[in-house]
Amino acid sequence: MSYFILEMNVICVEGLEELNQISSPNLSVYVMVLLKGASLKDQNANTNMVEGGQNPSWNYTVKFVIDTSKQIQALKSQLMFTIISKNN
């Protein structure tokens, strides 16, 4: 089997809406990156958690292994970014 590495950087998010004025300063935020359909199984990675605000930044490198023998399946792959917040 032949593989290649998909590498990307999750840099930042700009302009997040505040949930409410009381809890927003205490929120920690991270990004979950999910790749579906480009390999034998789904792959995911999480950035580190950072203090909240409307413009959090991570500069986090994510790497996924892509199976080139599944090229047709890879055309139907999905790459999803989910922003997750946690109240401290």
N, C-alpha and C positions, 0 to 999 in steps of 0.2 A: 504494500500500500504506500501511497505517496501523500505527503502532508505539507502544508505550509502554515506559517504563523500569521494571523491577523493581529496587528498591534495598533492600538489607538490610545490617545490621551483624553481623559475626561478633565477638561480645563476648569470650567465654571458654569454657573447659571446666573443669568441676570434678570432682575425684575420679578422675583417671586412675590406673590401677594402675602401679606401678613395675615395669619389666622385670626389673631386678636391682639390688642395692644398689651394685654397682661402677660400672655405666655410667649409671645414671639421672641423677646430677647433671650429667653432661656432654651430655645429650641436648638438641637443639634441636627445636622442634616448630612445625609450621605446619598450616593447614587448606586443603584443596583443595575448592572448591565447584564442583559440576558441575550444569548445567541441561540436561536432554535433552528434546527434542521440542516446545519452545515457539517455535522459530524455524526458519530455513532450515538451520541446522547447530547442533550441540551447542556450548555456551558454557561456559568454565570460568575460574576466577580463583583465585589463591593468595594467602593472607595473607602478611605478612612472617614470618620465622622468629624465634622467641623462645626464650630459655633454657628448658630443661625444668622439671620439677617436676610436681606433681600438679594444679596449678590455673593453667595458662598463660592469659594474656589478650592479646587483639590489639586490640579496638575498631577493626576494619578494615571499611571500607565496600566492598561488592560491588555492581556494577550490571550488569544484563543487559537486552538489548533483546528485547522480545516482539512478535512479528508478530500483530496482531489479526485479520488475514485468515485465520489458522489457528486460530480459536477452538476448534473441535472437537478438533483435535490438541493444543491447549494443555491440554485437560481430562485428557489422558493423559500430561502432562509429569511428569518426575521431577526433584526437587531433592535432590542428595546432598552430604553433608558428610563428608569423609574426613580423619582426623587422621593426619599423617605425622610420624615422628620420624627424626632423623638424628644419629648419634653423632659428636661433635666430636673 
